[in-house]
């Protein structure tokens, strides 16, 4: 039970959708690889400026009699992990658990090479809003490093819960979120021993060259299939290859695809007006060994268009917990966060690469064995984005679901399918 002091410091209770991400401490990380002089003091200053501009990032999440709540931070600075190494390495990123703050920074340096990672808690920020905060962070860094003075931002209002924003706009809750479509689907993985986003996962990165990405876009345009549709088609065909018991015939594979609904409702919702505005669309894809990935993507997009037109997707946020409770079989998850925009940096500090990932850790509560982790449904997860004209697919496979050799094969098949689609012209 919350103490009187804790109740006094409570800003508001988290909504069910925000709680969904908080239950597993989901944390969105954006990592930038840079070359050139890096001012660590300016990095810390930029983080403080970003928190001043967006006060939600100064707060914390705690658990009390109302469940998870957004509470006032205690004034301590956000965690900044700094590591100097002989040769540049990937950062060891972590999940922000309740009470630890809602934003963090990791800096790994080897001489004039660096990886700077900006993380924010998914309970108060989806990937698109984290991208916005990240850009503002680098703008503040550039001003501090260039002029020696910090910007004085005007504080933005606290973001609202998504359910509240939907209700304000008259979005009515329908009887279902559409998850029943996934009934009877199959997946090629074994029961997972470790969830996606945890330390037990297997991760592979699929990165196409800018020229190949352009060719893929042209091939999709010629067929009326978006880049997201083509990536989903390539993934479905690859995942079908590891479904046993159906040598060549068609099988139903469940696919969940995230959809940013900010501009899908009226009036539109601002980029940081709400915390999480990414709803789920569900598709049962019928796939056999001879399936055309363009056609698979086209069918998925047709389902999505129909569900947006009917309003099914826009109100799925209301159904998040019941949807995951209803799932009978693990289903693939593809989240396309779009194009990472070029970041502002001072002269001499060059951005060489950028990538995104999500880390999770199930919440342990007093008096409970384990907080339910609804996002741990044990299936492959693919995070899709583009930077500098290059398509990247971050493939995450839950621990124990596949052998390392199978993971290598899956990732290689996704890449091969994408390259073949690009070559199709």
N, C-alpha and C positions, 0 to 999 in steps of 0.2 A: 504494500500500500504506500502511496506517495506521502511524504511528509508535508506539513504545512508550507515549509519553504519551497519544496518542489512544486506544490500546487501554485504558489504565488509566481513562480518563474515560468509556468507553462504559457506558451503562446497559443497553441491550439492542439487538439488531438489530431493525429494523422488519420486520413481517410482509409477505407479498405484498400484502395488501389495503392496508396503510398505505403501502407503496411505490408502489402505483397512484396515490395522490394526491400523493405526494412527487415523483414523476417530472415533474409539471407545476407543482410549487410551489403547488398549489391552496390558496387562502386565502379563508376565509369572512369577510365583512364585514357588520356590522350598523351602520347609520347612523341617528342620531337627530337630528331637527331640533328645536331648542329656542329659547325666547324667555325672556330674563331674565338676571340676573347669573350669570356662570360663573367659578368659581374654578379657574384652571389648575393651581395648585399642588396643590389637592385632587384634581384629575384624576390627576396623576402619583402622588400618594399612594395613590389608590384602585387604580391599576394595580399598585403594589407590594404592596398588601394582597391583591389577587386572585392574584398570583403566589405569595404566601406561603401562601394557602389551598389553591392547586392548583399544587404544585411543578413539574408537567410544563410549565407555562407559563414557567418559568425556564430551561428547557433549550434545546437546539438540535439540529438534524439535520445530520449530516455524512455524508460518503461515504468508505468505506475498503474493506478487504479483505473485510468481511462484507456489502458493499453499503451501503445507507442504514442509519444507526444513530441511535438517540436517545442523545445525549451530554450530559454535564454542561455547563451554561452557564458562562460565564467571569466572571459577576458584574456585567457591564455592564447598565445599565438598558435596557428595551425602547425601540425607536424611537418617538418622539413627534414628529409633524410638526404644526407650528402655523403657521397662515396667517391674516393679517388682510387683509380686502378691503373695498372700499367698498360693494359690494352682494353679498349672500350668493350663493354659487355651489356647485355640486356638487363634492364632494371628488375629488381625483385619487388613487384608491386603487391599491394595488400588491400584487404577489404576494411572499410571504415566501420567499425562496430559501434553500437549505441554508447554514447558518452564520450566518444573519441573525437568529436568534431565532424564537420561535413565537407571539409576540403583539405587537401594535403598536396605536398610537392616532393618529388624525388629527383635528385640530381646525381648523375654518374658522369665523372670526367676522367679522361685520359689525355693529359696535355691540353691541346686546343680542340679536342673532340669531346662532345658531350651528348648525353641523352637527358632531357628535362621532361619529366612526366607530371601532368596536372590531373589530380583525381578529385571527383566530387561524388557525394552520396546519391545513389539513384532514388532514394526516398524523397528527395527534394529537387531532383533534376534529371530529366531524361537526356539521351545522347545529344539531341539538338540543342537544348539549353546549355549543356556542358560545353559544346562547341562554341557557343556565344560567350560564355564566361571565359573560356580559354583564349579566345581572340582578344577580349578586353584585358586579360592578364598580360598578354604580350604587348599590347599597345601601351599599357602602363609601364612595363619594363623598358620599352624603347624610349619613352619620354624620360624616365629616371636616368637610364644609362647615357642618354644623349645630352640632357640639359642639367642633370644633377638635382632637379626638383621633381617632386611627385605631383601628379594631378590631384585636384580637389573635386571629387565626383559628387553629384547629387544622388542621394540614396534612393534606390528603386523600392517600391512597395514590396512587402512580403508576397511571394507567389501563393495563389489559392490552390486548394485541392481540386483535382480534375472533376470529380463528381459535382462539386459546387458550381463550377463554370458551366458544366453541361446542363444542370438544372436551371441556371439563370437564362440559358438560351433555349429552354423548352425542349431539350432532348429527352424523350420519354424512354423509360426502361421497357424493353420488349421481353417476352417470356423466355428468350434464350439469347445466348451470345453466338450460337452457331457451332458450338463444339461437338454436338452430336454427329456432325459429318465425319468425325474421326473414328467413329465406332467401326470396328471390323478392319482397321488398318494394321499393317505389319511394319516391322523395322528389323534391320539385319544385325543389330547389336545384341550382346548378351546383357543380363541384368547388371547395372552399373554398381561399382564399389565406391566410386567417387564422382561427385557432380561436376558438371561443366562450370568453369570459373574457379574451381578449388585447386589445391596443390596436386591433386591426384589426376587431373585431366591430362590428355594428350593434345598438344596444340601444333598446328602446321600453318604456315603462311603461304598463300598462293598469290603471287604478284605478277601481273602482266606488264609488258612494256607499253609505253604510250602509243606506239605504232599499232600494236596488236589491239589495244583498247579501242583505238579509233576505228580499226577494221571491224571489230565486234559491234560497235555502235552502228556502223554503216550496214552491216548484215542484218541487224535487228530492225533498222529503219526500213529496209527494203521489204521486210516481212511483217511490219507493224507490231513488232515485239520490243518492249522496252528493255533496257539493260538489266533491270531487276528481274524481269520475266526470263531473260536468257540465263542469268545466273541460277535462278531457281530450277530451270529446266536441266542445266548441266549438273546440278547437285542431285536432283531426283534420279537422273539416269545413272550417276555414279553410285548412289546409295542402293539402287536396285541390284547392283552386281553382287552385293553381300547378303541379299535376302535368300536364305536357304529354303529348301522344300518346294520351290517353284522354279524348276530348271530354266524355263524360257517363257512361260505364260505370263499373263498380266496379273499384277497384284496391286492392291490399294495401299499407298503410302501416305501417311498423314503429314501435312505441311502447315506450319503456323508461320505467318508473315506479319511483321509489325507495320503499322500504318500511322503516320503522323496525321492526326485529325485536326490540327489547329486551323487549317484553312478549308476544312471539309464541313464546317458548321458555320452558321450565321448568327451574330457577327463573328468573324474570325478571332482567334485567341492569339495574343501577342507572344513573342518567343519566350519571355520569362514571366508572363502573366500567371501561368500555372506551373505546377511542378512536373507532372508527367502526363503528356497528351499523346501517348503512343498506344493505340488499341491493337487488338489482335484480329487477323483475318484467318479463317480456317479453310483448307482445301483438302479433299481426298483425291490424290492424283493416281490414276490408273497407269501403271508403268510396266512394260515388258522389256526384254533385252533389245528389241528392235525399235524402241520408241525414239522419236525425233525430239531432241531437247528443245528445238524451236516450238514444236507443237505442244510439248508439255508446258512450256512457259506461257504460250498463248492461251491455253485452257485455264491456267491459274489466273492470268490477268482478266479473263472473261468473268470468272467467279468473283474476283475482287471488284470489278466494275459494277456487277449486279448488286453486290452486298453494300457498296457505297451508295448506290442509287436508292436502295431500299432503306438505308439508315442503320442496317444491322451492325456494321463495323463501328460506326460512331458511338453506339451505346454499349459496345462490348465491355468497356471499362467497368460498367456496373456489375458484371458477371465474373470477375476475375477469379475469385476463390471457388465458386461453384463449378466454373469451367475446368479448373485443374483437378478438382475432386472427381469430375465426371470422366476424365481421360482414362481409357482402359489400356491403351498401348502407348509407349513413348512415340512422340512425333517430332519430325525435324523442325528446327526453328531457324528462320532466315531473317535477320534484321539488317536493313539497308539504311545506313545513316547518311548517305548522300556524298556530296563533294566536300572535302576539307578545303576551306579557302586558304589562300596564301596568307601567311602570318606577317605582321609588321615586326621587323627586327632592326637593330642599329646597323650602320655601315660596318662591314667587316665580319658580321656574324651571319653565316649563311645556313639556311635550313636545307638539309640534304634529304630528309625523309620524315614521314609522319605516319603514325599508326594508332589504332585504338584497340582497347580490350576492356573486359569487365572481370572483376574479381568478386568472389562471394565467400561468405563464411556464415554458416547457420548460427543463429543467435541462441545462446544458452541463458535461460532465465531462472531466477531463484525459484526453487520448488517445482521445477519442470524438468523432465528428462531432456527435452530438446524442442525448440520452437519449430513448428512445421515449416518446411522449406518448399513452398509450392513451385518454385522455379526448377527444382531438382527432379525433373521428370525423366532424366536418364537418356536423352537422345542427343544426336549431333546438333551442334549450334554453329551457325555461320554468320559472322559479322562482315558486312560488305561496305566498302567505301572506295572513293577515288581521291587521289591527291596528285597534283601535277600532271593530270591527264592519264594517270596509271590506275587501272582497276586492281584492287586488293581484296582478297577474301581471307579473313582470319578464321580458320577452321578449328573448332574446339570439340573434342570427343571425350565423353565421360570416362573416368578411370575404370578399367576392367571390361568395358563394352567391346573393345576390339584389341587385338594384339598390336604391337608397334608396327609389325609388317602390314597388317590390315589397314592401319591408319595411314601408313605411307601410300598404300595402294589407293585408298579412297581419295586422298588429297591429290595424288597424281592423276586419277581419273577425272576429277573435277577440272583440273587444269587442262588436261588433254581435251576434254569436251569443249571447254571454252575456246581453246586454240583452233579446234576443228570448226567451230561455229564462226570464228573470225575469218578463217580461210574460205568459208562457203561463199563469201561475197554477197 
